[in-house]
């Protein structure tokens, strides 16, 4: 679909599924190389937005690993609130482990900063950040983003797990607000 309507806004095609999958494969290749000798790293998927990215990425990882989920919230509508709430916390010990955080999108970095603090306080030996989408123009934190599938401008997008007020996650392509 070239154009969709979600709630009160129209969105146009921004990135087709094939391009998304290619970028996910490129990130998986880097992770496979970097972590091939690490003893059972833990992939920490941030719900709800990263579920499709996580599923695609995990199918491309070729070493033994564990996967757990955490749920944080920082958005209302199309804007970040600046406050990160923990809805579902860590369900597994990360003490002494390498943890790869899987995020759908990194913009201001508030969620990344909170996650880094949670994981460090829980005793993680190393924390890596992996994101499907990265907005370098919005990111204002010091924590490095280790694996970036795509860098994008500061546009509001949805699809492939990303939402607008909880709708639109199911689309396999990624869409951007259509101002027309």
N, C-alpha and C positions, 0 to 999 in steps of 0.2 A: 504494500500500500504506500502510495506517495504522500498521502495526507490523512490525518486522523483527528477526531475531536475527543478530548477527555475533559470532563466537567465543562467549564466555560471557555476553554482555550483550544485553538487549533495548533497542530504540530505537523511539521513536514519532515520527510525522510532526511536523516543526517548521516547515518552510517549503516549500510546494509549488513546483514548477518554474516556474509562471507568475509567481509573486511574485519568484523569483530572477531571471528574465529581465527583469522590469520594473526591478528594482534595477540590473541590469547596463546596461540601456539608459540609465538616469538617469546613471550614472557615465560611460558613453561620450559622452553629450551634453556633459557638463562637460569631458571631455578634448578632444573635438572643438572646443569653443569655445576652451579655454585654449591648445591646442597647434597650432591651424590654421596659424599663421605660422612655426612652428619648422621648421628644415631637417632633414627626415628623422630624427625622434626614433627611439630604439631602445627597444622594449618588451622587458624582460627577465623572462621567465616562470620562476618558481621551481617546479621539479619536485619531487615528482610531484603534489602537491596542487592546484596551480593550473591544470592542463592543461585542465579543462573550463571554468573561468572564462576562461582565456586564449582558448580557441576561441570562446566566446560573445562576449567583448569585441571581439576582432579583427574579427569579422563586422560590427561596428557602428562601427568607426573609418573615417572618410571622408577621410583624407589619406594621403600617402605616408609609410610608416614601415618600419622593419626590425624583425624579431623574432628573439631568441636565447633560449637556455635555460641555466639553471644549476641544479645540484642540491645542496641543502644538507640536513642532517639534524639535528634537535634533539629528536625525540620518541621515547619508548619506551612502547608501550601508550597510556594516556590521559594521560600526564604528560610535560611538557617536562623534558629532562635539564639544561637550563641551559647546555649546551655545544653549539655549532654546528660541525658538521663539513662541509667542502666535499667533495662526492663528485664533481661535475663542475664545473669552474671556467669562467670566462669564455672564450668561443670566438671573440670578436670584439673589436676595439679599440673602446673607448668614449671615447677621448680627444677632448675638445672637444664632445662630444655631450650632448644631453638624453636621460636614461635614465628610463623609467617602469618601476619594479619592479612586477610583477604577482604578488601573494601571494594564497593561498587564505584565510589567516586570520592576523590579528595579535593575539597575546595579550600575552605578557610583553615582546616587542619585541627579544629577543635576536637573532633572525634578521635583523630590519630593521637593527639596529645593525651587525651583521657585514657585511651587504650594502652598507650606506652606506659603511663603511670600505673595502671592496673596490673599490667604484666610484670613490670619491674618490681613492684611491691609484692607480687606473688612469687618472685624468685626466678623468673625466666633468665636463662643464661645469655640469650641473644634474641632481639626482636627485629624482625624484618617486616617491611610494609610493602604490600603488593596491591595495586589498584588497577581497575579496568579503565577508569577515566581520571585524569589529573588536570586541575585548573591552575597552572603555574601563576597566573595573574592574580589569583585569590589567596594562594597559600602563604601564610604568614608565620609559620612555626619553624623551629630549628631541627625537628626530627627529619632525618633523610627518608625519602621515598625510594626504596630499593628497586622495585619492579613496577614499571609504568607501561601499561599496554597502549594507552593513547593519551596524548596531551591535547587539550581543547581550550577554546576561549571561554570566557565567563558567561556561557549561555546556559539556559535551563533545558535539560534533556530528560527524556523518559524512554522506557523500553528496555529489554534485556535485563529485567530486574529493577530498574530505576522507575520511580513512580511520581505522580503528581497527586497529592492528597490520597494516597493509597491505591490509585488506579493507574493502569497502563503498564504494569510490570510484565505482563504476559507476552508482549510483542517481542518477536525475535530480532527485529531491527531496532535501531536507536533513532529517536525523533527529537527535533528541536522546535521550540515555540516558533510558530509562523505568525509574524506580526502583520501579515497582509490581510 
